[in-house]
């Protein structure tokens, strides 16, 4: 097979008219040749850090859409399903991914459970990490979110890192806002990347201290604008990632969008493509070709180097996307799950109080971090309730693995003036999380999720809508187009109920993510991520 076009040699920083010859899965020759073909040939894009589960698609369905945007590989942390099903969940992701021609590179989830302050569905200790890292399918130790464990020399945490070093596999980081002596110690433990920087100065410090920085632009957390100006100087140590990408966004674009945005800012195209294509391969030692003779043929053809519209995608020499159509077929699989709680009653969500003030989580648009606010309490019949006038709404996290009393807190900036929204995608333990205008609405939404053994939903007085997620309570067994359409409808319903956030469900899913400061809610109670300890809802 021969491909003609303008060949983009990223490593030599040159573009030339030529012809590539592919035999089997390898590039056997690249020759300069004059022709009248105007499109561009380059290596495929790589998402350097993503949780496939957050697309609500199993890997085989994710691949069908990703190749449309020129993505040929991902560095994938199966942390979400591992917190539900442990090693069994990781194995499900690996085996499902092998059913399709796409290069998923899975890591060993380092934090299952993510913390001891929440209830997860499984545990992977240092011995479990050792058994995973032995596998050739496991490429790295996934993000070490328990940065306090690193800083305070937790023996179990350090054992996991030592096993990664023993098997010569890199260790991913997760250290939002960690600076100074703390980040120096975190790096010295052997942690080489961070995708959680949300300011230029934070990322610059980490780069100067030897870390590689992933510029993240996901459905909820968007750090591209804050960090992209670092790329021109540090292009050899920066990668692109999405971290979490909902299905409706994935249908529109992927890493190609970040390339287009970076080039539109006047950044040298070779530096942009170094981050998008080359750096992940070198850092993680991926079996992904870089458009060199002898490489496997992981090649994309794009219309231009401005919008990066993909015309064709080849993986291991196989055409997997061609002129608008994904050629990857759906794979068969069995649904696996871990969901074991009974329906709740309205009284379960009551919080008796006489306090005049309460702590409130402030959700921030486009960020995983939150603020802590102090607000006046609204009490009816001795029960703390939502105040829609001030946009301070009741929120709950319900343990889905066993019957426990729901945890209750309050949150600002969801903007609902009717009904409730709920989800069993609640990072990291994937308990049920809901926000609503009343205890009745919250109970109705939570029970709809329980009835379906997983899903995301919206309810009003007269209407209810749910997307069932039967795979571990976090993924669908349907294709991306179906889920993308359903998700867009559900997103619209949430906004019709008054929600003002750009990505209500993605933001909701992170309100139980204790490892990101500052105030979050676990199934065990309100938690301060700065101090890493529980906090009281009521003020004295």
TORGU-639609 format. One record per residue: z negated, x negated, y negated of N, C-alpha, C in turn. Coordinates in steps of 0.02 Angstrom, whole numbers, plus 50000, padded with zeros to 5 digits. Example, Ala and Ser with C-alpha at 12.3 -4.5 7.8 and 13.67 -1.06 7.14 Angstrom:
% residues 2
496104934050284496104938550225496104934050165
496464935850112496434931650053496064935549998
//
This chain:
% residues 540
500004995850060500005000050000500004995649938
500414997549889500454993749827500294998349767
499904995649720499724999249659499974995249600
500334998649555500584995449494500214998249433
500114993949384499804996149322499584990349280
499214991749227498904986649186498244984749220
498214978849248497644976749288497104973849243
496504976549250495944974449208495514969649248
495554963249230495144958149262494534957049218
493984960249236493384960149195493094953149191
493094949649248492754943149249493144937749211
493804938249209494204933549170494364936249100
494144942349086494234945449021494974945549000
495384948149045496094948749029496394955049060
496914957649029497284963349054498014961249059
498324962549117499014960449126499384965649170
500034966049160500444970349202500514967149270
500404971149322500444968149388500454973049444
500404970349505500444974349566499904971849614
499534976649642499004975149690499234977449759
499164973049808499344974849877498694975749917
498634981549949498054983149990498264983950062
497934980350107498054981150179497394982850212
497384988450248496754990850276496284992650219
495694989450217495224991050164495164985450113
495604980350118495534974350076496124973450028
495974970249971496504968149925496754961349950
497394960949967497664954749994498054950649942
498284954049889498604950249835498584954049770
498564950249715498624952949647499134948649611
499694951549593500244947749563500414950449495
500564945849449500814947949384501544949949391
501704956149369502384958649375502524963349317
503114962849290503304967449237503524974149267
503324979549235503514986349256503394990949197
503574997249206503495002049150502915006949162
502445005149205501865009449219501325007849167
501055012949135500605011949079499865012949094
499705015749153498985016949165498635010349183
497965010749189497555004849199497205004949267
497164999149297496824998449363496204994149352
495634996649375495004992949367494544994349425
493994990549431493504992049484493174998749471
492915001749523492585008249515491915007649479
491695013249450491065013449415490485014149464
489895011749443489295012049484488725014849442
488395019949467487775022449436487215018149464
486905014149420486435008949443485735011649458
485615017949444484965020949464485025028549459
485005031749516485045039049516484655041949575
484345047649563484055051549617484575056949632
484925056149688485455060949706485175068049709
484545068649731484235075249739484235079249675
484215075849617484165079449554484825082949535
485355081149570485985084949560485955091549598
485425092549637485335098349680485875098649734
486215092949746486735092449797486525087349849
486695088549912486595083349962487105077749948
486985071749973487435066149955488175067449967
488345070550024489055071650039489395076149987
489025080949960489305085249908489315081749840
488815077649826488805073649765489425069149762
489575065949818490145061349820490795064749801
490885070849823491515074549810491645075149735
491115075749695491195076449623491205069649588
490775065049610490725058649576491395054849575
491775055349630492405051549633492915054149583
492835060349560493285063049509493225059349443
492655056149433492525052549371492555045049380
492835042849437492925035749449492305032149476
491795035849494491205032849524491335031549598
491215025349620491325023649690490685022249727
490135021149689489505019249721488915021249677
488345021949709487725023149673487185018649702
486705016949660486075013949682485575019649680
485395022149739485065028649744484355027949770
483895030649732483185030749752483045037649783
482925038049850482795044449883482055046449877
481775044549821481065045749807480875053149809
481335057349786481165064549780481065067649850
481555066749893481495069649959480955066150000
480835059749986480305056150021479615059050005
479515061349944478875064449926478775071249958
479315074049983479275080450019479215079250095
479625074650121479705074050194479615066950220
479435062150177479315055350200479935051950225
479855047450274480405043450301480955048050330
480755053650358481255058450384481745060550330
481485061450270481925063350214482395057850194
482145051650193482575045950177483135045350228
482965046150291483465045750345483985051250338
483775057150317484255062650306484765060550253
484535057650198484995055650144485485050350168
485235045350204485675040050228486205042750275
485995046850323486475049350373486965054250342
486735058450297487205063050264487705059250222
487475054050188487925050050147488455046350187
488285044650249488765041050292489345045450316
489275051950306489795056550330490415056550285
490365053250228490925053550180491095046450156
491715045450133491925038850107491665037850035
491045035750029490725034449965490165029549978
490005025249929489525019949941488845021449910
488435025049948487745026249928487335020149949
486945017549904486515011849919485795013949907
485455015649961484785018449956484255013149954
483705014649919483125010249917482555013249957
482035009149967481415011449999480955014049944
480795020549944480385023349890479685020249890
479505017149834478895013249832478265017349818
478355023449794477785027449771477785034349802
477595034749865477545041149900476845041649930
476395045549900476485049449839476535044949777
476795047749723476875043849662476205041549635
475705045949639475025044149619474535047649667
473905045849661473385049249700473115055349665
473425057049608473175062449567473565068949577
473965069249629474365075249644474445075849719
474655081749741474745083049813475485082649830
475665077949873476355077249896476405079649967
477015079649994477125081950062477105076450113
477055070150090477095064450136476795058250104
476695053250146476465046650123476885041250157
477095036350117477405030350145476995024350121
476615021350167476195015650150476585009150156
476235003550148476584997050148476914995650216
476614998150270476934997150336477565001350341
477545007350312478155011550310478695008250268
478495005150212478975001550170479274995750209
478864992150245479114986550286479644989050335
479504994650370479984997050420480634999350387
480595002050326481205004050291481594997950267
481254993150237481594987250210481934983050264
481714983750326482034980250382482754982750392
482874989150373483514992250388484064989550342
484644987950369485194985650325485424991050277
485304997450293485495002850248485055003150185
484474999950187484024999950129484134993550090
484344994250027484574988449988484044985449942
483504989149928483024986749878482384990849883
481854988549849481244992449842481324996549779
481305003049786481445007549730480885007549679
481025010449622480615009649562479865009949573
479535004549551478805004049558478485007849499
478405014349509478135018549456477395017549445
477055015249497476335014249491476205007549455
476415007349391476305001049354475564999449344
475115004449339474405002549337474184998949400
474485000949457474324997549520474524990249519
475094988749486475304981849479474834978149432
474684981249375474284977849324473564976649347
473314981049390472624980349414472574977549485
473144974549508473154970949572472954975249631
473204981349633473084985749690473394982549753
472994981549804473214977749863473804981049898
473804987649904474344991149939474994990649899
474954991349834475544990749791475834983749797
475424978649794475664971749798475954970149866
475694973249919475974972249987476694974749989
476814980549958477494983349958477984978549924
477764975749868478184971049832478294964749873
477774962349907477834956349949478334957450006
478344963450035478824964750088479544964450061
479644966950000480314966449970480524959149962
480064955049940480204947849933480354944750001
479964946750051480054944050119480754945450145
481004951550131481674953350155482224951750104
482014948250050482494945949999482874951749968
482504956949951482814962849920482484964049852
482884965649801482614966349733482124972249727
481704971749675481204976949661481374980249595
481464986749595481604990549534480954992249498
481004992349432480414993949391480435000849361
479865002649332479775009049298479155008049255
479265006249191478695004349149478795007049078
478785013649069478905016549003478375014548953
478585011248899478115009548845477665003648860
477745000448918477304994848936477574988648898
477134985348860477334979848817476844974048823
476994968748788476534963148780476334959848845
475694958148850475434954648909475524958848972
475474965448965475544969849023476234969349054
476754969449012477434969149040477564962149068
477274957049039477354950249066477064949849137
476484952849147476174952849213476584956949262
476844962649239477254967149281477874963349306
478194959749260478794955949278478624950249326
478054946949313477874941149353477714943149426
477574949649437477464952049505478104952049546
478674951349512479314951149547479764957149533
479604960849481479984966949465480524965149415
481144967149430481714964249395482094968949348
481984975449352482364980149311481904985349279
482164988549228481814994549200482334999249172
482265005649188482715010749162482345015649116
481725014049098481305018749062481205017048988
481565012148962481475010348891481725016048846
481325017948798481565023148752481605020748680
481465014248667481585011448601481955004748608
482315002948556482684996748553482214990748561
481664990748525481194985148526480894984048596
480734989648629480444989148696480944985848744
481564988248741482084985448786482224978148769
482224976448705482354969648684481814964948711
481184966948705480644962848731480714961648806
480884966848842480954966148914481544961748933
482104962348895482674957948907482484950648893
482134949548838481944942648820481464939648869
481094943948905480624941448955480934941149025
481584942449029481934941249092482134947349133
481944953249110482134959349146482864961149134
483134964949180483784968149169483644975449149
484014977749100483884984449072484454989149091
484264995049115484735000249130484735005249073
485315006249043485375011248990485485017949024
485005022449014485005028849048485255034449003
485685038549031485905044648997485965050049051
485435053849059485415059049110485455065949078
485285071049117485295077849091484705079249045
484145075849056483565076949013483415070748971
483355064949003483185058848968483815055348944
483855054548878484465051748848484265045848803
484405039748827484205033848790484805029548768
485405032148776486015028348760486025026248687
485925030848642485975029348571485445024348549
484845024748578484305020148560484435013048583
484805012248638484845005648670485535002348668
486065006148654486735003548664486894997448621
486564996748564486714990948521486474984348551
486104984648607485914978548642486484975848686
486964980048701487484978248750487904972248728
488134971848665488574966248648488264959448662
487614958448649487304951948660487064951048732
486834956548763486524955948830486944959148885
487604958948877488054962548923488004960248995
487764954149007487704951749076487074954249110
486614957349072485984959549101485834966949088
486364970649075486294977849062486734981649111
486464987349134486844991949178486794999049150
487225003349174487215010449155486935014649212
486555019749195486305024249247486195031149218
486125036049263485975042849241485285045049262
484995041849314484325043449338484305050449368
484405055549326484415062449350484995066149317
485415069249357486015072349332486095079249364
486045084549324486115091249351486845092849366
486975097649411487655098549437488165100549384
487955104649335488445106649284488655100749242
488195096049229488365089949192488805085249234
488655084749299489035080349342489755082549348
489875088949347490555091549351490965089249291
490635088449233490975086549171491115079049168
490635074949190490745067749186490155063849213
490245057249216489735052949245489725046349206
489735040649239489695034249205490305033249159
490865036349176491465035849133491315038149061
490865043049053490695045448986490335040048946
489905036248978489545030948943490025025448921
490505023948964491015018948946491405021248885
491605027448884491995030148828491575029848763
490955031748768490525031748708490405024648683
490315019948728490195013048708490815010048674
491405011248703492025008648675492155011848606
491985018248599492085021648535491655018648479
491135015048497490705011748448490965004748431
491535002948460491834996548444491594990848488
491224992348542490984987148587491554984848631
491604978348641492134975248681492184978548750
492784980548769492874984348831492664980348892
492754973748891492564969648948491804969548957
491444969548901490714969648905490474976448931
490804981648910490624988348933490744988849009
491314986449032491474986949103491054982149145
490824976649115490364972149150489734976049169
489484980149122488874984149135489014989749184
489604992749180489754998749220489984997149290
490264991249300490584989749365490294983549400
490184978149361490054971649392489304970449403
488894971549352488194969549356487804972749414
487904979249428487544982049486487724978649552
488364976949560488584973649622488234967049631
488194963249577487884956649581487134957049590
486804961549553486074961949556485824964449623
486164969549650485924972549713486304970049775
486764965249765487164962649820487514968249858
487864972449821488194978249850488854976349882
489024980049934489674979149967490184983549931
490314981649868490784985349826491264980349795
491904981849799492404977149774492454976949699
492654971049672492704970049600493414968149579
493904970549617494604969649601494804962249601
494594958849654494784951849665495114951349734
495554946649742495874945549808495334944149859
495364947749916494864947149968494324952449965
494264955649907493764960949900493974967249937
493474971349956493654978049980493954981849921
494404986449937494804989849885494434996049859
493944994749815493595000149779493885000149709
494395004149700494835003649642494925010449610
494945010549543495115016849509495705015749462
496085020949453496635020949405496455025849350
496445023449287496265027749231496845028049182
496855033449144497395034749097497415029549041
496815027849016496765022948962496065020048962
495945015148917495295012048912494915014648851
495055020948835494705024248780494285030048807
494615034648843494255040448872494085039348946
494425034648978494305032949048494395039049094
494895043149078495055048849121495335046149187
495015048049242495205045349307495805049149336
496295045349358496885048249390496835047649466
496595041949490496505040949562495875036649575
495565037949632494995033849654495115031849726
495035025349739495095022649807494425019549826
494185020949887493585017749913493755014849981
493645008249989493855004650049494595005850064
494995006150012495715007150020495935014250034
495455018850040495625025850054495645029849989
496185033549980496245037849922495775043849929
495275044149885494765049449890494805054449833
495185052749780495305057349725495995056149698
496365061549688497055060849665497255066649620
497435064849558497695069549508497325076349509
496685075849497496285081949488495955084749550
496085081849608495815084649670495425079449710
494805081249726494405077049771494645078049842
494745072549877494995072849946494445071949997
493815071649973493235071050018493065077950045
492985078350110492835084750143492085085850148
491885092150148491175093850158490945091750227
490325089550232490035087450296489545092850320
489475093250386488995097950414488305094550419
487785098550407487105095850413486615101550423
486035099850449485495104850457485005104350400
484805110150374484305110350321483625108050347
483295103750308482605101750325482165103550266
481545105450279481115107750225480385106550242
479965107450192479235106950199478935111450145
478825117750164478605122750115478095127250149
477485127250126476965130750164476415133550119
476595138450078476075141750038476225149250035
475705153250025475765160550023475905162949952
476175168949945476285171849879475625172149839
475685171549773475105171549729475005178449697
474405179549672474255185649634474165183849560
474235188749517474195187549444473525184349426
472995186449459472325183749443472275176249457
472715173549500472685166449516472845162149454
473185165049406473395161249347472945162149286
472415166049295471935167049241471515160749231
471355159349168470925153649152470385156149104
469785157349131469245160049090468995154749042
468915156648979468705151848928468435155348866
468015151848831467795154048765467915148548714
468295143548734468425137848691468865139748631
468735136648574469125138148514469765133948510
469765128148543470345123748541470525121248611
471165119948621471405117448685471885111548675
471945107448727472465102248727473125105348749
473665103448716474325106248730474825100648741
475235101348793475785096648806476355098248757
476595093248722477185094248680477795091248715
478235095548738478865093248769479335090948713
479695085448726480145082548676480865082848702
481305085248660482015085848678482295078948697
482615078648755482955072548777482495066948798
481855068448809481385063248829480955065448888
480735060548927480255062048981479545061348955
479455057248903478785056548874478595063048838
477945064348833477695070148797477155067848749
476975072248703476405071048659475825075548677
475235073848654474645078048662474485081148594
474455087748593474275091448532473615094948541
473275096448486472685100648487472865107148451
472745112748484472935119248455472375124248462
472415129448421471935134948425472045138748491
471515140448525471565144248587471705151548573
472115154648616472225161848613471905164948675
471395169148664471015171948720471035179548717
471185182548775471165189848782470755191448844
470255195648834469805197548889469525191448925
469345186448886469045180448914469535175748949
470185177048944470705173248979471145169648928
471235163048937471715159448895472425161848910
472795163648858473465166448868473975163048822
474605164348836475155161648795475135164648725
475365160648677475445163048608476175161848589
476595166948599477315166048587477455164948513
477035167548469477125166648397477105159348377
476655155648409476585148548395476945144148447
477305147448493477675143848546477205139448586
476625142048603476155138648648476085142948710
476415140748764476495144948823476085142348881
475865146948923475495144948983475985141749033
475725136749067476125133049115475695132349178
476025132049236475645131149298475995126349344
475605122849386475875119149443475515121649505
475915123949554475645127049615475805122549674
475295120649711475375116649772475795120549822
476365117649843476795121249890476685119149963
476265114149974476155111650041475555114850076
475105117850036474535121450064474275126150011
473885131050032473625136049986473045133149945
473155132549880472655130149833472705134449769
472175134549730472205138049667472675134449619
473125138049586473595134849540473235131249482
473515125749460473275122249400473605125349339
473245125649284473495128949223473425124249164
473935124349120473915120749056474335124749006
474435121748947474845125048896475345119948868
475925122548849476485118148828476845121048768
477095116548725477465118648665478185116148669
478625119948639479345118348630479805121248683
479535125348729479995128948774480285135148740
479915138048694480195143348651480285150148683
480075151148745480175157748777479805163148737
480145168748728479815174548698479815180448746
480065179248807480085184448859480095180948927
479775183948978479845181649046479555174749062
479855171549112479625165049135480185161449172
480125154849177480575150949219480145146849267
480415145349326480035141749376480505137549419
480215132449452480615127849492480185124449544
480475123149603480145118949652480385111749648
480785110349597480955103449580480465101349526
479935098149546479405096049501479215088949515
479515084349477479395077149491478665075349482
478375071549531478715068449586478575071849653
478055075849654477845078649719478205085149737
478555087949689478965093949700478555099949722
477985100749687477625107049690477985111949643
477765118149642478095123249601477825122649530
478275122649482478085122149412478395127949374
478005131149330478255137049294477955137249224
478345140349179478125141649110478315148849094
477855152449061478015159449045477595162348989
477785168348969477445171548912476825175448934
476745176648999476165180349023476005178249095
475405179749116475205178249185475645182149234
475815188349215476225192649258476925189549269
477225187249214477895184249218477875177749259
477365173749247477295167349284477215168749358
476795173549375476685175349446477335177649479
477705181849443478345184349470478835178649484
478875173849438479345168249447479125163749504
478475162149507478215157849560478335160949629
478205167449635478295170749699479025171249720
479475171549672480195171549689480385164749720
480105159349694480235152749723479925152149793
479305154649800478965154449865479355158549918
479585164349898479955168749943480575165249971
480905161149929481515157649949481375150649979
480735148849984480535142150007480905136749969
480915137749903481205132849858481775135749817
481795133649753482325135849710482135135149637
482605136749593482465137149521482645144149500
482235147049455482345154049439482155155649367
482365161549346482155164449282482025171849295
481505174549262481345181649269481195184549200
481375190849193481185194749134480885201349159
480735205849114480455212349136480945216149180
481605215149168482105219249202482575215449248
482515208849248483015204849283482705198649314
482985196549370482775190149400483385186749430
483395180149425483965176249451483685169849481
483925168049541483695161849574484265158249607
484235151649605484665147449646484225144849703
484325147149764483925144649820484075137249833
483555133449850483635126349866483315125049934
483675126849988483375126650055483305119650085
483625114550055483575107750082482985104350046
482425104050081481805100950056481525104549994
481785110449979481565114049920481815111049855
482285106149860482535102649800483295102149798
483635103649854484365103249855484665109549886
485275110949865485645116649892486045114449953
486245119349993486705117950048487415120150030
487525121449965488185123549941488535117749906
489165118949885489545113749852489405113649776
489645108449743489485107449673489755112849628
490365115149642490655120349599490235126749601
490015128649661489605134649669488945133749632
488605128049644487955126849613488025125749538
488545122249518488655121149447488745127649409
489125132249439489235138749407488585142749405
488225142849461487585146549463487075143549415
487075136849412486595133549368486745135149295
487385135149277487575136749207487355143949190
487425148549237487205155449225486445155849217
486085152049259485355152149255485125148849190
485455143549170485295140149108485385144949049
485925148749051486055153748998485515159048997
485285161149057484755166249059484115163549028
483935157349045483335154449016483375154248940
483965152648914484055152348842484065159348811
484295164248849484285171148824483575173848820
483125170748858482415172548854482065168948797
482445164848761482165161548701482095154048707
482215151148766482115143948774482585140048728
482315135348692482695131648642482895124648665
482695122748725482845116048750483565115648775
483865109848768484545108848792484595109448868
484105106648903484105106848977483425109349000
483315115948998482645118649013482365116649081
482785116949132482525115749200482415108349213
482845104149186482735096949194482095094949157
482005097549096481395095949059480785098649095
480825104749120480265107749157480075103449216
480565100849251480425096949312480025090649298
480065088149237479705082049220479015083149189
478825089449181478175090749150477595089749199
477775088349262477265086449311477315079149331
477705075249293477825068149309477275063949277
476745062749315476135059749289476225052549266
476715049049294476785041949278477135040749211
477335046149177477635045549110477135048449060
476935044449010476445047048961476745052748921
476345056848884475625055648886475265061148924
475385067448906475015072848940475485076548987
475275077349050475665080849101475195085249142
475485089249187475075093749230475225092349303
474705090849341474745090149413474485096549445
474585097349510474295103149544473545102749546
473275096949527472545096049526472255096449456
472685097049404472435097849337472815093949284
472595094749222472905091349165472775083849169
473295079849155473255072649167473505068849107
473135063649088473325059349033473645052949061
474305052349051474675046649080474545040149045
474255040248985474085034048950473475030848982
472965034948993472335032449023472345032649099
472845036149126472905037149198472275040449227
472075045949195471515049849221471575057049198
471205061449233471235068549216470915069749148
471155075149116470915076949049470735084349050
470265086349008470065093449006470555097448963
470695103448984471115108048944470735110248881
470105111748890469705114348834469375108648796
469325109448730468935104748689468245107648679
467755103348676467065105648667466985108848598
//
